[in-house]
């Protein structure tokens, strides 16, 4: 069973299942996060949805590159969680199935290409407080 974080599903509401992959990017005692400005400003673990027909690992490489501008070396899978949430950018109620990996930032390619995203380096204890959802905070807190 995959642990749920945040709010339980609302009775009678239809949720679309959205698998995604995310990374805790650790290097030299700091963590690389992404700050998404819109539609709701928040700090996030870099990552996102897996496109139809896409394998999770290439999806993670793509999402991290888009949101931070970095390439990564994936070290290991840490686990998974799910959230029931509204995604305003898609006008969609979703059951997000989030798989979290530990990875090392390998090489910066340039600024993030995903509009509204900024790469942010911070201490792990600060990141564990400012991450926008309890699943991300749990996995980072467990790691540190």
Backbone torsions as a table, in degrees:
resi	resn	phi	psi	omega
1	UNK	NA	136.0	179.9
2	UNK	-90.7	127.4	-178.2
3	UNK	-65.3	140.3	177.0
4	UNK	-100.5	139.7	172.8
5	UNK	-119.4	152.6	176.1
6	UNK	79.5	-149.5	-171.7
7	UNK	-75.8	146.3	173.2
8	UNK	-71.5	162.9	178.1
9	UNK	-64.0	145.3	177.6
10	UNK	-79.0	130.5	178.6
11	UNK	-57.6	134.6	177.9
12	UNK	84.1	-11.7	179.3
13	UNK	-85.3	138.1	177.3
14	UNK	-91.1	127.7	179.2
15	UNK	-114.6	138.9	175.3
16	UNK	-94.9	129.2	179.1
17	UNK	-72.6	128.0	-177.7
18	UNK	-127.7	97.0	176.4
19	UNK	-73.1	143.6	178.8
20	UNK	-149.3	163.5	179.2
21	UNK	-129.0	142.6	-174.7
22	UNK	-141.1	156.6	-176.7
23	UNK	-131.7	138.0	164.6
24	UNK	-90.8	112.6	-175.3
25	UNK	-101.8	105.8	-171.5
26	UNK	-112.9	129.4	177.0
27	UNK	-157.1	130.1	175.6
28	UNK	51.9	41.4	176.4
29	UNK	77.4	8.7	177.9
30	UNK	-125.9	163.4	179.6
31	UNK	-118.7	138.5	177.6
32	UNK	-98.2	116.7	177.6
33	UNK	-109.8	171.7	169.1
34	UNK	-118.4	139.9	173.5
35	UNK	-106.4	121.1	177.9
36	UNK	-99.0	122.8	-176.3
37	UNK	-79.1	-39.8	-176.0
38	UNK	-131.3	154.1	0.4
39	UNK	-80.2	-20.9	175.8
40	UNK	-124.5	116.0	-179.1
41	UNK	-62.1	126.3	176.5
42	UNK	-164.2	156.4	172.8
43	UNK	-88.0	140.4	-176.5
44	UNK	-138.9	157.5	163.9
45	UNK	-69.7	135.8	177.1
46	UNK	-60.7	139.6	179.6
47	UNK	147.5	-172.8	-179.6
48	UNK	169.9	-161.0	-173.1
49	UNK	-67.9	148.2	175.0
50	UNK	-93.1	120.8	-180.0
51	UNK	-69.0	154.7	178.3
52	UNK	-54.6	129.1	179.1
53	UNK	81.3	-2.3	-178.0
54	UNK	-92.0	141.3	175.3
55	UNK	-79.9	147.3	-177.5
56	UNK	-58.2	-38.0	-176.2
57	UNK	-68.3	-49.3	174.5
58	UNK	-60.4	-33.9	177.4
59	UNK	-63.0	-40.6	178.9
60	UNK	-65.0	-44.7	177.1
61	UNK	-58.3	-45.5	-178.9
62	UNK	-63.2	-49.0	-176.9
63	UNK	-63.6	-43.6	179.0
64	UNK	-63.0	-42.7	178.8
65	UNK	-61.9	-44.6	-179.0
66	UNK	-65.1	-39.2	-172.3
67	UNK	-91.2	-19.3	-178.6
68	UNK	-125.9	-22.5	-174.8
69	UNK	85.6	5.4	-177.6
70	UNK	-107.7	150.2	164.8
71	UNK	-89.8	161.1	-177.3
72	UNK	-136.8	159.1	169.1
73	UNK	-115.3	113.9	-178.2
74	UNK	-77.4	131.0	-179.1
75	UNK	-97.1	-52.5	-179.9
76	UNK	-165.4	158.6	175.2
77	UNK	-79.8	131.4	-179.9
78	UNK	-95.6	-29.3	-179.2
79	UNK	152.0	-165.5	-177.0
80	UNK	-146.4	157.1	173.7
81	UNK	-149.5	169.0	177.1
82	UNK	-131.5	153.6	178.6
83	UNK	-138.8	143.5	172.4
84	UNK	-106.4	116.5	-171.5
85	UNK	-152.4	161.5	173.1
86	UNK	-92.6	132.7	178.9
87	UNK	-109.4	94.4	-174.0
88	UNK	-62.5	-29.6	-179.7
89	UNK	-65.2	-20.9	178.4
90	UNK	-114.7	-1.4	-173.7
91	UNK	49.6	55.9	-169.5
92	UNK	-142.4	133.4	168.4
93	UNK	-88.3	125.9	-172.5
94	UNK	-130.6	145.9	163.7
95	UNK	-96.9	102.1	-178.1
96	UNK	-85.3	123.1	175.0
97	UNK	-102.9	104.6	-169.6
98	UNK	-106.4	118.9	174.8
99	UNK	-102.9	131.0	-174.2
100	UNK	-113.6	133.4	179.0
101	UNK	-119.5	154.0	167.9
102	UNK	-95.6	131.5	-178.8
103	UNK	-144.6	159.9	176.0
104	UNK	-106.6	127.3	171.2
105	UNK	-61.4	129.0	-174.3
106	UNK	-100.8	-50.9	-173.6
107	UNK	-153.7	131.5	175.2
108	UNK	-78.7	133.3	178.4
109	UNK	-101.8	-17.8	-177.0
110	UNK	149.5	-168.3	179.5
111	UNK	-70.8	162.4	176.7
112	UNK	-57.4	143.9	177.9
113	UNK	-97.0	-13.8	177.7
114	UNK	-75.6	120.5	-179.2
115	UNK	-56.4	137.6	176.7
116	UNK	81.0	5.6	179.5
117	UNK	-107.2	142.4	177.1
118	UNK	-131.5	134.1	176.1
119	UNK	-80.3	133.9	-176.3
120	UNK	-133.9	122.1	173.1
121	UNK	-91.4	135.6	178.6
122	UNK	-154.4	165.2	175.9
123	UNK	-67.8	146.8	-179.1
124	UNK	-57.6	-39.0	-179.1
125	UNK	-66.5	-35.5	176.0
126	UNK	-69.2	-45.1	179.9
127	UNK	-58.8	-40.8	-178.7
128	UNK	-64.1	-23.2	177.7
129	UNK	-88.2	-31.9	-170.9
130	UNK	-98.6	-11.1	179.2
131	UNK	-59.0	141.9	-170.2
132	UNK	-76.9	-11.3	178.0
133	UNK	-137.4	151.5	-174.7
134	UNK	-66.7	-25.7	176.9
135	UNK	-66.5	-47.5	176.7
136	UNK	-59.1	-45.6	-179.2
137	UNK	-61.3	-40.8	179.7
138	UNK	-60.3	-50.2	-176.1
139	UNK	-65.6	-39.5	178.3
140	UNK	-68.4	-44.8	-180.0
141	UNK	-61.2	-39.7	178.5
142	UNK	-64.4	-37.4	-179.1
143	UNK	-69.7	-39.4	-177.5
144	UNK	-86.9	NA	NA
